[in-house]
């Protein structure tokens, strides 16, 4: 079993992969390649991708049954915060297809054998913590405007939100706060998980490389984040069912985006004694 290491790679070194400048055409090409990965063997992804809409349905039902209707939208939008971790099996499938290896659906679970698993788990926990913090923030904004009591009904809640000044303030403040959380996740994890699957560089280096990729390509990464958000909204509309298609395409596309943004690892020859 590989040694437990998170802050640096297996040798205790802090690696800084080289980041490229990309163009808008690279984004569309990454999406095209992601769609090709998905359509190559779409049946292999059903098991993996149905987890996402099923969880969404359960959380929506739970929040409605608990008179927490005000949290339904934050729950739905908050999925984008944990999406990079939820799609990690899809990155593995794309990695294997790229290498010409077998890519049946069960190979998505091979990430559990990755030497970078501790680093992957740490960043995953950080994303989940951000998700919980987002829910707390959304609830705090609602409480500050409407009080601690839950909405009396769905109709009352929708009327208050859509036809009152407090409701419009809730929409503005809530989406502004959500935007901040989304930017943080994009800047720190846009390519972190694919990088860790490809190279065991450690969690710190993976997060740092994602940040450098965003700083080197601010407009392109902003467009990528907007594209992801729009596609997730479209996929969520039919009771989350569309996510079974949107999620795998975005997951595979993220792997190809990583390939376009980060220079391949340079393999240095080992000098052996004569």
GIFENCOR-V967483 format. One record per residue. RES is the residue in one small letter. PSI is psi in whole degrees, -180 to 180 (none if undefined). Layout:
# GIFENCOR-V967483
RES,PSI / RES,PSI
This chain:
# GIFENCOR-V967483
x,139 / x,149 / x,152 / x,115 / x,140 / x,-47 / x,-33 / x,-174 / x,-173 / x,-23 / x,3 / x,17 / x,147 / x,108 / x,142 / x,89 / x,148 / x,133 / x,136 / x,161 / x,135 / x,170 / x,172 / x,-35 / x,-29 / x,-35 / x,-48 / x,-35 / x,-37 / x,-42 / x,-40 / x,-44 / x,-36 / x,-41 / x,-38 / x,-41 / x,-43 / x,-47 / x,-15 / x,-46 / x,68 / x,-29 / x,-23 / x,-15 / x,-4 / x,-48 / x,-45 / x,-44 / x,-18 / x,-19 / x,-43 / x,-55 / x,-32 / x,-46 / x,-40 / x,-43 / x,-42 / x,-45 / x,-39 / x,-44 / x,-41 / x,-46 / x,-38 / x,-41 / x,-21 / x,15 / x,33 / x,49 / x,-31 / x,-13 / x,-3 / x,-50 / x,-46 / x,-37 / x,-46 / x,-50 / x,-29 / x,-16 / x,-30 / x,-25 / x,-33 / x,0 / x,-43 / x,-34 / x,-38 / x,-27 / x,12 / x,-34 / x,-31 / x,-36 / x,-40 / x,-40 / x,-45 / x,-38 / x,-44 / x,-40 / x,-38 / x,-36 / x,-1 / x,21 / x,164 / x,137 / x,50 / x,163 / x,-33 / x,-16 / x,-16 / x,-25 / x,-4 / x,-10 / x,-21 / x,-16 / x,-1 / x,137 / x,-17 / x,11 / x,-42 / x,-42 / x,-40 / x,-44 / x,-40 / x,-47 / x,-35 / x,-42 / x,-40 / x,-41 / x,-41 / x,-37 / x,-40 / x,-38 / x,-45 / x,-39 / x,-37 / x,-44 / x,-41 / x,-42 / x,-45 / x,-42 / x,-38 / x,-40 / x,-44 / x,-46 / x,-40 / x,-28 / x,-37 / x,-3 / x,174 / x,-19 / x,144 / x,160 / x,146 / x,-34 / x,171 / x,-43 / x,-43 / x,-43 / x,-48 / x,-40 / x,-44 / x,-39 / x,-40 / x,-16 / x,6 / x,159 / x,-39 / x,-37 / x,-45 / x,-34 / x,-40 / x,-44 / x,-46 / x,-50 / x,-41 / x,-45 / x,-33 / x,-44 / x,-42 / x,-36 / x,-42 / x,-45 / x,-41 / x,-40 / x,-41 / x,-46 / x,-43 / x,-45 / x,-27 / x,-18 / x,9 / x,-34 / x,11 / x,-48 / x,-45 / x,-39 / x,-44 / x,-34 / x,-34 / x,-39 / x,135 / x,78 / x,-9 / x,153 / x,-42 / x,-46 / x,-37 / x,-45 / x,-43 / x,-41 / x,-39 / x,-44 / x,-42 / x,-35 / x,-40 / x,-42 / x,-32 / x,-24 / x,61 / x,-45 / x,-43 / x,-41 / x,-33 / x,-41 / x,-38 / x,-47 / x,-40 / x,-41 / x,-45 / x,-45 / x,-45 / x,-44 / x,-37 / x,-38 / x,-46 / x,-42 / x,-24 / x,-21 / x,-49 / x,66 / x,39 / x,-5 / x,-33 / x,-19 / x,-22 / x,-18 / x,-44 / x,-45 / x,-49 / x,-37 / x,-44 / x,-39 / x,-49 / x,-40 / x,-34 / x,-37 / x,-45 / x,-32 / x,-42 / x,-44 / x,-32 / x,-29 / x,-36 / x,132 / x,142 / x,152 / x,134 / x,118 / x,114 / x,133 / x,143 / x,126 / x,121 / x,147 / x,144 / x,none
